[in-house]
Amino acid sequence: MRLPVRRSAYAAAVAALVANVLIVLTGALVRLTGSGLGCPTWPSCTDDSFVTTPEMGVHGVVEFGNRVLGIVVGLITLALVVAVARHRDRPPKALPLAVGVLVGVGLQGLIGGLSVRRALAPEIVAVHFLVSTVLVAALVVLVDLLGRPDAVLRAPADLRLRIGLAAMPVALAGVLVLGTLVTGSGPHAGDEDARRFGFDPAEVAAFHVLFVVVLLGLQVGAAIVLRTPAAFAAVALSITQGVIGSVQEALALPVPLVAAHVVTAALVVAATTHLTVRAFRV
């Protein structure tokens, strides 16, 4: 019985990871289609209806659809916790991590509701996205724990590699935070009347690009030393993310490219976390 239970826990972790990346994309589409207030209140869609109504139009469908997906993500994460709890030979940190992700998903629902009640305040929208990236990173760690239960924690022997790997999360955090500041200062607010940060997007974008270059440099350095698929994947995704960002800026932020930029940001988080975990768990 133990092997199927282990497989179900691993499969549930992968499903939760995919679901949390997917909701990053649908959340971006809510904002990019101007549907952020498609349901003008929370937790119901309108004062008179829990679900969207024909009067809310397409924007109501988009926003309510994202809320439904949020519930699905919560159910998948709950199933993950149950599957990990049933796995008696689980790694010691697996269950607390799964429970933490479930709490985080619940917190995301509250943050999303707060963003609606505060008319898409950019700081709340930014936190909403950043928490999603933390959940993605945590799920990557959990997938590795369940997929390689016999791996042991051991720091790389190369001091330069250890320093680079330690700096990588800091650079990644800088990329993400500055990215939310750029987004919160530009168009695509989710509603035409939503408040913006008020920063100069070009100036903030310059710092954002600087952190992207630093992150990419650290990833390339790690790839040269490790020469692993995880390292090469992180480099490839960061380059892809940078190219998409440059092209979207040159083309005045078309919706498809902005959506691609957001979802690849989540993939960069996953790949960078995977690279780091693989380097320290051997």
C-alpha positions, 0 to 999 in steps of 0.5 A: 500500500505504501507505494501507491500512497507515495505516488498519490502524494507526489501527484497531488503536489505536482497538481497543486503546483500546476494549479498555482501557476495556472491561477497566476495566469488567470489572475493576470487575465483578470487585470489585463481584460479590465475585469478586476471589478467585474464582481464589484464586491466580495465574497459575493459577486454582487450585493444580490448574487453570489455568482455573476449575473448577465448584467455584469457582462464579460468582465463578471464572467472573467472575474467570477471564473477566476474566483471559481478557479481559486476554490478549485486550487484550494480543493486541490491543495486540501487533497494534497494535505490529505495525501501527504498525511496518509503517506506514513513514510513521508519526509519530516518537513513534507506535511508542515509544508503542505499545510503551510501551502494550504494556509497560504492558498486560503490567505490568497483568497482573503487578499484577493477579496481585500483587493476588490473591496479596496478598488484594486489598490496596487499595493494589495494587488502586488502582495497578491501576486508575490504570495502566489510566487511564494506558494509556487516556490514552496510547492517546488520544494515539496515536489522535490521532497516527495519525489526524492525522499532519499536525497540528503541536505548537503551544501555544495563544496564550491564556495563560489557556488554556495555564495551564488546560490545564496544570492539567487533568492535575493536577486529573484525577490528584487526582480519580482518586487520591482516587477510589481512596482512597474506593473502598479505604475503602468496601464492594465490596472484591472479597472480604468479608475483603479489607483496607481503607485505613481512611479515613473514606469521607465525608471522603475523598469531600469532597476527591474532590468538590473536585477534581472541581469544579476539573477541571470548572471547568477544562474549562468554561473551556477549552470557552468559549475553544476551542468545540470538540467535544472540549472540550464532550465533556469537560465533558459526561462530567465532569458525567455522572460527577459526577451518577452519583457523587452518585446512587450515594452517595445510594442506598448504592452500588448495583452498577450505578451504581458500575460506571457510575461506574468506566467513566465515569471511564475515559471522562473520562480519555479525553475530558480527554486528547483535549481537551488533545491537540486544543488542543496539536496543530493 
